[in-house]
Amino acid sequence: MKIYTKTGDEGITSLLGGLRVPKSDLRIDAYGTVDELNSYLGLLRDQEVNGKRADFLKEIQDRLFTLGADLATVPGKDKVKKPDLHVEDIEQLELEMDRMDLELPPLTAFILPGGHQSVSFCHLARTVCRRTERIVVELASYEQVNPLVIQYLNRLSDYLFVLGRKMAAELEVDEVTWKPRS
């Protein structure tokens, strides 16, 4: 099987369900940004500090692929075969955040990205997740979007924030806090 099909050479692509749309379509932007986010999750998973979390981060990557398939499906085409996102997927992120939070000092200031390269990668993933969420919310104002997609992205960005804090603690680096000018 060849990787190239040439069917998109004129800037048009197909959604799951057969509808052809321009590659600049907001739905394409949404699932393309999910793909970008998934790449950052792979980078995070590859960080040595995340060795014990690699399986969970891989699970998140799997959910992002599921989420991307949902976004790539023509609205109303319910018979398209694809995996589903579940409320339990969101609850799992919450559970992991709660576990990490128990081992972290209380948050007393805004945290700036930085302090260690691995932590910075986590903040990059978090900000790409927020951008993804904004694009999906915009898409939802025009077309049908599974509400669990938006909820999962919202919770995932929270998870990535807490993970960045946990990684800093495990790496024994100080969190970079924002100190506003007086």
C-alpha positions, 0 to 999 in steps of 0.5 A: 500500500502506498502512503500517497494517494494524490487525492488531496493534491488540489487541497481537498480531503475526505472526512470519515463518511465520505464528505470532501472538504477543503483542507482549510476546513475548521474540522480539518484544523481541529483534528490536525491540531489533535494530531500535533498534540498527540506528537507532543504527548509522544515527546513527553512519554519519551522523557526519562522522568515519565518512565513510570507514566509511559503507559498512561501517556500512551493511553492518552495518545490512544484517546487522542486518536479516538478523539481525532477520529470523532472529529474527522467524522461527518456530523450525523454519520453515526454508522461510521465504524470508529472507537468511542470516547467515554466519560470514564476516560475523563474520570481517569484523567481526574483520578491521575491528577488527584493522585499527583496533587496529593504529593505536590505542595499547594499552588501559591503562584502562577507557574511559568513554563521552564525550569527543566527541558522536560517540564518545558515540553510538558508546558508545550503540550499543555498549550497545544492542548488549549489551542486544540480545545479553542479550535474544537469549541469554535467548530462546535459553534458551527457544527455538531461536536461530541461534548465529551471531546471538549470535556476531554481536552479541557481535562487533559490540559489540566492534567498536563499542568499538574503533570508539569508540576509533578515532573518538576518535583521529581526532577528536583527543580524549582518551579518557575513562578511569575512575580509581577512587577510592582 
